[in-house]
Structure formats: structure tokens, C-alpha cells
Amino acid sequence: MALVIDNRATVNGPGVHLLIVGVSDYLNLPGHQDMPREETWFLNKLTSPALSAFKIHQFLTRGPLALPLKTARLLLSPSQVELNAAPALATAGAGRASRAEFEVDALAWREDAKANPGDMTIFYFSGHGMQRGPEDGVLMLEDFLAPGGILNKCFEVSDLKAGMAPSRTFPDIALTQFYFVDACMAREAVQTKYVSLTVPEVFSAELNIVDRRWAPLIFSAVDGAVSLGLNGKPSHFAEALTLALERGAEEAVELNGNTVWPVTPLTIKTAVDLYYSKHKLGDVKLGGIVGQPVIRYLAGPPDVDISVVVRPPDGLGNPCGVFLFDDNGVPVPDCNPIERTQFETTVKAGIYRISVDSAQLRASPYRSPSKYLTQKGPWPWQHNVTSLLR
């Protein structure tokens, strides 16, 4: 089994169980630079998913989560391109991401999570996939297209999630479950050749009892879309998710006498959407039983990328000063763009106001109302002072 971290003996009470899978080296697919072929579903080997999964694994095992880490399982099938870029992939202790290995580790992951409803599970997959329904997909492991059933080396997202539901056999299974899927959700045209394509179960899912789970599911691509990888680098989704986990919080709360910033499915979705919008990548999809589970708490206000626009751009004359102040009237360092009426910068989440100093204003400086700035925006933060001009 690919159990790379085991803290069960030292963590008392609720904790986190990770199952991370990244598949690039598909054994039965042509090389990443070869021509796609119909007999291999027009799919090629990849050069990003294993590195993406490893990046997420490193972040989740190093950064503090909302609960202590109990176990981490890691399955990787890296390409040579990824091994050259990150030699640590070869010494991470991961198992190969085959169907047999995945089944063993998924069953063990569920077994570890069955004892405490206060536990949290986190699942991340990066590799080839295809759409099966609005919130379902078939995810392909390294031995996809091995002899036998066409999809016998795959698994279904719905099977994984259903098997993790509370049931008579697993009445005390972890009730907080995060699922992240970084895979294409396209319906492969070659599927139309076959009358019926079945995927073997990983879990023999039972009829569940009252399902009180919070189990958000985030796909890197919406229905029918293609997930975008980077040659020898983590995928856009892995980069966006890491950024979301680092700073995707929007409201402070009190916890055990401290002010902290919770990262939840909705704040993750907002942060990933912002990254995708900035890089013109399309959309991500949030589904499942979303709720408001907290995956981690930030100790302080997160960084927020902001953009400011003051209109009219040509009517304020020169010199013209646009300044950003915090709620205590302290100017934000390095954010006084003289003679610029549009700029971008990064600040800590909090309350800010804009000051505009221009001889063309009837009363200068103009000071905007205070605004609480978080990643939610809306951006740009616009200020129209046309009516205040001489």
C-alpha cells in the first residue's frame, strides 16, 4: 500500500485522511508527442498530472489543515518529463497508480475513515477522465486499455463517493469529505462504438442511512470541457487550488479565542474561478453535498489581488494622485501611482478607501467610502468622479 504518512498512533481525536492520485505514464497509450489514434481513444500519455498530484500532496501534508493529519496515501505514475523536472517524485514513497493499487488503497482509506464521524477525508485525482453525468465521471488509471473489459482499469467518481457514505457497515465514517478531480470531462467520440461500457466497482456501496455528510466535489473542467495541463509543470487546476488553499478565505471568525480565516468549498471555488478568469481558462464546477466544511484556517488576513479604476481617465489633469489607504488612514506602501488612474496591486483583506488628489476637482482630495476588500470583489473597484470636476 502507498501509505506514505501514518500518524494514527499519535493523533488522538478527529483527523484527516488523504488519498492523492496522479497518472501521467499511461502504459497503453502513445507518447505525449505522438499522433493520437482511434484505437487508443485519441488519448496520449501526459506530462503534468503526477507532478500536479505531488504538489497538492506536499501542500496538504506540510500546511496546517483544520484537523491534524492522520494518514496520507499517494499513488503516482510519473512521466520521464516530470521525473526530470522533479526528481523527488521518484523518492516520495508513492505506489504506482494502477487499478489494483488504487483499489487496495481506496479500501484502506475508507477503513481508516470509518471509526470517527469527526474525521475528514480529502481525495484528489489528476489524469485522464471522461464525462458520465452532471456530477460523475470515469477516471482512468495507468493500465487503462489493458486486455479485458475496456474500462476495467478505471473507476467512477460516483462509486467512490457512494462507497464513502454512512451505511450499516460504516455508521461512523468521516462526515466531512472533499473531492477534487483534475481531469477532462469530455465524452470521447469513440464511446459511441460500444453498446454498453461498464466500470467495475471499487466499493460495494450499501444503501446509505441518513446522509449527513458535507462532501463537496470540485471538477477542474465543466461538462464536456478539457482540463489544461502544462508540460513538465503542475496543471492550471493544481496551481489554482494551491493558491485557493493558501489565501481563499473571505470572512474572519473567532476560534478558541483567536481570529482566524476559514477556507471553505465556496471560497475555494471563488479563488479558483478568479485564477481561471485571469488566465482565460473557462470554468470549474462545484457540486456534491457542498455545505460549509472548513478544510483549513488561515492565521491572518489573506492576500487579495485588487484592481482600481478611477474615471474619467483623461479629465483629472496632471499632476494627479490616486492613493490607497487602510481603515486607519495609513497609506498602503508602494501603492501611490502618481498620474495613473488605473492600477493593480495586492493587499491584505480588510477595509480600504481611495483618495484622489487633483486640481481639476472642485474639492480635492476626493475620498471614497470605505470598502471591505476580499477576493469576492467585484473587480475592478471603480470610482467615477466626473460629477465632481470643475
PEBELSUL-V897069 format. One record per run of one state. SS is the DSSP state (H for helix, E for strand, C for the rest). FROM is the first residue (numbers start at 1). LEN is the number of residues. If there is no record, write none. Layout:
{{SS,FROM,LEN} {SS,FROM,LEN}}
//
This chain:
{{C,1,2} {E,3,4} {C,7,8} {E,15,9} {C,24,6} {E,30,1} {C,31,7} {H,38,3} {C,41,3} {E,44,1} {C,45,4} {H,49,14} {C,63,5} {E,68,10} {C,78,2} {H,80,6} {C,86,1} {H,87,5} {C,92,3} {E,95,1} {C,96,3} {H,99,15} {C,114,6} {E,120,7} {C,127,2} {E,129,5} {C,134,2} {E,136,5} {C,141,13} {E,154,3} {H,157,7} {C,164,12} {E,176,7} {C,183,6} {H,189,5} {C,194,20} {E,214,6} {C,220,10} {E,230,1} {C,231,2} {E,233,1} {C,234,2} {H,236,12} {C,248,4} {E,252,4} {C,256,2} {E,258,7} {H,265,14} {C,279,6} {E,285,5} {C,290,4} {E,294,5} {C,299,4} {E,303,9} {C,312,8} {E,320,7} {C,327,4} {E,331,1} {C,332,10} {E,342,7} {C,349,1} {E,350,9} {C,359,2} {E,361,1} {C,362,4} {E,366,2} {C,368,3} {E,371,3} {C,374,7} {E,381,4} {C,385,1} {H,386,3} {E,389,1} {C,390,1}}
//
